[in-house]
């Protein structure tokens, strides 16, 4: 099966890394805000514990850092 190659402006690796780093930084910031402000998150009837935001902060922050480093190298 032949899949035609898209024409026009394709996203570069550097642009992708910058956008991904920004999105992960925003997620990390929201986790940090939840921890500092004490916001509660309820899904259906389950209250999400605060330690989940600690994990989310570390993971999202790490991915943002890796994306930023990758963007700087490209």
MDTraj code that builds the backbone (N, CA, C; nanometers):
import mdtraj as md
import numpy as np

residues = "UNK UNK UNK UNK UNK UNK UNK UNK UNK UNK UNK UNK UNK UNK UNK UNK UNK UNK UNK UNK UNK UNK UNK UNK UNK UNK UNK UNK UNK UNK UNK UNK UNK UNK UNK UNK UNK UNK UNK UNK UNK UNK UNK UNK UNK UNK UNK UNK UNK UNK UNK UNK UNK UNK UNK UNK UNK UNK UNK UNK UNK UNK UNK UNK UNK UNK UNK UNK UNK UNK UNK UNK UNK UNK".split()
xyz = np.array([
    [0.0837, -0.1170, 0.0000],
    [0.0000, 0.0000, 0.0000],
    [0.0888, 0.1241, 0.0000],
    [0.0621, 0.2140, -0.0906],
    [0.1397, 0.3374, -0.1029],
    [0.0771, 0.4464, -0.0170],
    [0.1585, 0.5061, 0.0675],
    [0.1127, 0.6186, 0.1488],
    [0.1877, 0.7421, 0.1001],
    [0.1145, 0.8383, 0.0469],
    [0.1824, 0.9567, -0.0067],
    [0.2485, 1.0386, 0.1032],
    [0.3632, 1.0945, 0.0689],
    [0.4369, 1.1790, 0.1628],
    [0.3691, 1.3156, 0.1697],
    [0.3431, 1.3654, 0.2922],
    [0.2774, 1.4968, 0.3020],
    [0.3672, 1.6076, 0.2500],
    [0.3066, 1.7016, 0.1854],
    [0.3806, 1.8158, 0.1315],
    [0.3644, 1.9350, 0.2240],
    [0.4536, 2.0268, 0.2114],
    [0.4446, 2.1470, 0.2931],
    [0.5479, 2.1454, 0.4046],
    [0.5207, 2.2220, 0.5045],
    [0.6140, 2.2389, 0.6153],
    [0.5946, 2.1279, 0.7189],
    [0.6943, 2.0440, 0.7304],
    [0.6894, 1.9382, 0.8317],
    [0.7553, 1.9890, 0.9599],
    [0.7148, 1.9328, 1.0709],
    [0.7728, 1.9739, 1.1988],
    [0.9125, 1.9152, 1.2129],
    [1.0055, 1.9975, 1.2528],
    [1.1417, 1.9505, 1.2741],
    [1.1528, 1.8846, 1.4116],
    [1.2620, 1.8125, 1.4310],
    [1.2843, 1.7483, 1.5610],
    [1.2993, 1.8521, 1.6711],
    [1.3624, 1.9626, 1.6389],
    [1.3830, 2.0683, 1.7386],
    [1.2502, 2.1302, 1.7794],
    [1.1633, 2.1576, 1.6819],
    [1.0327, 2.2155, 1.7131],
    [0.9496, 2.1190, 1.7978],
    [0.9539, 1.9908, 1.7628],
    [0.8808, 1.8905, 1.8411],
    [0.9317, 1.8854, 1.9844],
    [1.0627, 1.8872, 2.0019],
    [1.1206, 1.8805, 2.1357],
    [1.0832, 2.0036, 2.2182],
    [1.0807, 2.1202, 2.1565],
    [1.0432, 2.2423, 2.2272],
    [0.8970, 2.2374, 2.2709],
    [0.8096, 2.1950, 2.1811],
    [0.6669, 2.1877, 2.2133],
    [0.6417, 2.0835, 2.3218],
    [0.7051, 1.9673, 2.3095],
    [0.6876, 1.8619, 2.4104],
    [0.7400, 1.9079, 2.5460],
    [0.8547, 1.9748, 2.5482],
    [0.9117, 2.0242, 2.6737],
    [0.8187, 2.1269, 2.7379],
    [0.7593, 2.2124, 2.6581],
    [0.6670, 2.3137, 2.7113],
    [0.5411, 2.2501, 2.7696],
    [0.4877, 2.1499, 2.7008],
    [0.3676, 2.0822, 2.7506],
    [0.3978, 2.0094, 2.8810],
    [0.5091, 1.9372, 2.8866],
    [0.5448, 1.8665, 3.0097],
    [0.5761, 1.9650, 3.1228],
    [0.6340, 2.0801, 3.0913],
    [0.6594, 2.1819, 3.1942],
    [0.5279, 2.2353, 3.2497],
    [0.4290, 2.2534, 3.1636],
    [0.2980, 2.2987, 3.2088],
    [0.2325, 2.1955, 3.3003],
    [0.2426, 2.0690, 3.2642],
    [0.1872, 1.9623, 3.3485],
    [0.2582, 1.9592, 3.4837],
    [0.3903, 1.9719, 3.4820],
    [0.4663, 1.9737, 3.6079],
    [0.4260, 2.0935, 3.6930],
    [0.4056, 2.2085, 3.6303],
    [0.3637, 2.3275, 3.7035],
    [0.2267, 2.3072, 3.7674],
    [0.1354, 2.2439, 3.6963],
    [0.0025, 2.2177, 3.7527],
    [0.0100, 2.1208, 3.8709],
    [0.0956, 2.0200, 3.8622],
    [0.1147, 1.9298, 3.9763],
    [0.1721, 2.0059, 4.0955],
    [0.2683, 2.0940, 4.0684],
    [0.3270, 2.1736, 4.1758],
    [0.2227, 2.2657, 4.2397],
    [0.1403, 2.3287, 4.1578],
    [0.0339, 2.4138, 4.2099],
    [-0.0639, 2.3348, 4.2954],
    [-0.0964, 2.2135, 4.2520],
    [-0.1866, 2.1299, 4.3315],
    [-0.1259, 2.1000, 4.4679],
    [0.0030, 2.0717, 4.4710],
    [0.0689, 2.0415, 4.5978],
    [0.0752, 2.1638, 4.6891],
    [0.1077, 2.2791, 4.6326],
    [0.1225, 2.4009, 4.7124],
    [-0.0133, 2.4533, 4.7589],
    [-0.1102, 2.4548, 4.6693],
    [-0.2416, 2.5114, 4.7013],
    [-0.3336, 2.4117, 4.7722],
    [-0.2988, 2.2833, 4.7693],
    [-0.3807, 2.1831, 4.8361],
    [-0.5087, 2.1485, 4.7631],
    [-0.5088, 2.1660, 4.6305],
    [-0.6288, 2.1348, 4.5524],
    [-0.6593, 1.9866, 4.5595],
    [-0.7865, 1.9527, 4.5704],
    [-0.8255, 1.8118, 4.5682],
    [-0.8772, 1.7775, 4.4290],
    [-0.8490, 1.6550, 4.3876],
    [-0.8952, 1.6047, 4.2586],
    [-0.9811, 1.4823, 4.2864],
    [-1.1034, 1.4856, 4.2356],
    [-1.1961, 1.3744, 4.2551],
    [-1.2339, 1.3192, 4.1195],
    [-1.2114, 1.1902, 4.1011],
    [-1.2502, 1.1203, 3.9782],
    [-1.3590, 1.0216, 4.0175],
    [-1.4793, 1.0444, 3.9660],
    [-1.5983, 0.9689, 4.0043],
    [-1.6183, 0.9887, 4.1545],
    [-1.5929, 0.8892, 4.2349],
    [-1.6049, 0.9086, 4.3798],
    [-1.4701, 0.8883, 4.4498],
    [-1.3631, 0.8745, 4.3705],
    [-1.2295, 0.8489, 4.4251],
    [-1.1517, 0.9790, 4.4342],
    [-1.1025, 1.0104, 4.5508],
    [-1.0180, 1.1285, 4.5702],
    [-0.8723, 1.0897, 4.5457],
    [-0.8099, 1.1576, 4.4509],
    [-0.6719, 1.1268, 4.4135],
    [-0.5794, 1.1741, 4.5257],
    [-0.4962, 1.0840, 4.5800],
    [-0.4061, 1.1259, 4.6883],
    [-0.2992, 1.2233, 4.6388],
    [-0.2461, 1.3012, 4.7311],
    [-0.1459, 1.4024, 4.6960],
    [-0.0151, 1.3406, 4.6482],
    [0.0189, 1.2208, 4.6935],
    [0.1449, 1.1605, 4.6515],
    [0.1465, 1.1334, 4.5011],
    [0.0296, 1.1222, 4.4392],
    [0.0240, 1.1039, 4.2935],
    [0.0810, 1.2277, 4.2238],
    [0.0554, 1.3450, 4.2798],
    [0.1098, 1.4675, 4.2211],
    [0.2606, 1.4772, 4.2393],
    [0.3144, 1.4204, 4.3470],
    [0.4608, 1.4174, 4.3620],
    [0.5230, 1.3356, 4.2497],
    [0.4627, 1.2200, 4.2208],
    [0.5131, 1.1358, 4.1109],
    [0.4968, 1.2087, 3.9780],
    [0.3802, 1.2697, 3.9572],
    [0.3565, 1.3445, 3.8335],
    [0.4519, 1.4609, 3.8160],
    [0.4841, 1.5278, 3.9265],
    [0.5781, 1.6398, 3.9212],
    [0.7168, 1.5924, 3.8790],
    [0.7623, 1.4842, 3.9371],
    [0.8964, 1.4330, 3.9050],
    [0.9018, 1.3823, 3.7608],
    [0.8008, 1.3051, 3.7199],
    [0.8012, 1.2485, 3.5842],
    [0.7871, 1.3576, 3.4790],
    [0.6884, 1.4458, 3.4948],
    [0.6676, 1.5525, 3.3962],
    [0.7851, 1.6497, 3.3945],
    [0.8397, 1.6802, 3.5117],
    [0.9566, 1.7677, 3.5158],
    [1.0774, 1.7054, 3.4486],
    [1.0969, 1.5770, 3.4700],
    [1.2078, 1.5073, 3.4049],
    [1.1928, 1.5022, 3.2538],
    [1.0717, 1.4753, 3.2076],
    [1.0482, 1.4726, 3.0629],
    [1.0639, 1.6110, 3.0011],
    [1.0234, 1.7139, 3.0739],
    [1.0415, 1.8499, 3.0246],
    [1.1899, 1.8841, 3.0143],
    [1.2655, 1.8451, 3.1150],
    [1.4099, 1.8700, 3.1144],
    [1.4773, 1.7973, 2.9973],
    [1.4408, 1.6712, 2.9772],
    [1.4993, 1.5943, 2.8659],
    [1.4622, 1.6557, 2.7317],
    [1.3380, 1.7002, 2.7175],
    [1.2967, 1.7637, 2.5928],
    [1.3700, 1.8937, 2.5672],
    [1.3916, 1.9709, 2.6728],
    [1.4644, 2.0969, 2.6572],
    [1.6100, 2.0714, 2.6196],
    [1.6714, 1.9716, 2.6810],
    [1.8104, 1.9378, 2.6457],
    [1.8201, 1.8909, 2.5008],
    [1.7230, 1.8097, 2.4593],
    [1.7219, 1.7609, 2.3205],
    [1.7048, 1.8781, 2.2233],
    [1.6211, 1.9738, 2.2578],
    [1.6000, 2.0903, 2.1701],
    [1.7268, 2.1736, 2.1592],
    [1.8019, 2.1844, 2.2679],
    [1.9250, 2.2634, 2.2649],
    [2.0333, 2.1959, 2.1821],
    [2.0335, 2.0619, 2.1804],
    [2.1348, 1.9897, 2.1026],
    [2.1040, 1.9904, 1.9543],
    [1.9771, 2.0025, 1.9185],
    [1.9372, 1.9961, 1.7762],
    [1.9692, 2.1240, 1.7044],
])
top = md.Topology()
chain = top.add_chain()
for i, resn in enumerate(residues, 1):
    res = top.add_residue(resn, chain, resSeq=i)
    for name in ("N", "CA", "C"):
        top.add_atom(name, md.element.get_by_symbol(name[0]), res)
traj = md.Trajectory(xyz[None], top)
